[in-house]
Structure formats: structure tokens, C-alpha cells
Amino acid sequence: MEEQQYRLMGRSGGISMALGIVMVVFGIACGVLMIIEGAKLLVSRSKILF
């Protein structure tokens, strides 16, 4: 019985680590894209006529 619990804990830990890594990579990618789009908006700001 205890062996099953240890295996379950090992799988849960592995899945948690994998999801954490995916979330960090996704967060960094979103941040970079937001910086790029913000820079594009600032550059094109002078082209807007009111």
C-alpha cells in the first residue's frame, strides 16, 4: 500500500514540475510578445493624425 502512495507522489511531483516549466516558458513568451507589440505601438504613434 505504501509503495503505491510513493509512486503516486512521484508522478504528481513530476507532473507538477513539468507544468511549472511549461507555465514559465509560456509566461516568458507572452512577455516578450507584449514588449515587441508595445514597441511597435510607440513607433507608430507619430503616424496617427487627429
C-alpha positions in Angstrom: 0.0 0.0 0.0 2.8 2.5 0.9 4.6 1.7 -2.4 1.5 2.9 -4.3 1.4 6.1 -2.4 5.1 6.8 -3.1 4.6 6.1 -6.8 1.6 8.4 -6.8 3.6 11.2 -5.1 6.4 10.7 -7.6 4.0 11.1 -10.5 2.3 14.1 -9.0 5.7 15.8 -8.4 6.8 15.1 -11.9 3.6 16.4 -13.4 3.8 19.5 -11.3 7.4 20.2 -12.3 6.5 19.7 -16.0 3.5 22.0 -15.8 5.6 24.6 -13.9 8.3 24.6 -16.6 5.6 24.9 -19.4 4.0 27.9 -17.5 7.3 29.7 -17.1 8.2 29.3 -20.8 4.7 30.4 -21.8 4.9 33.4 -19.5 8.3 34.5 -20.9 7.0 34.1 -24.4 3.9 36.3 -23.7 6.1 38.9 -22.0 8.4 39.1 -25.0 5.5 39.4 -27.4 3.9 42.2 -25.3 7.2 44.1 -25.3 7.5 43.8 -29.1 3.9 44.9 -29.7 4.3 47.8 -27.3 7.4 49.0 -29.1 5.6 48.8 -32.4 2.7 50.9 -31.0 5.2 53.5 -29.7 6.9 53.8 -33.0 3.7 54.1 -35.0 2.3 56.7 -32.5 3.7 59.6 -34.6 1.9 58.4 -37.7 -1.6 59.0 -36.2 -3.4 62.2 -37.2 -6.2 63.6 -35.0 
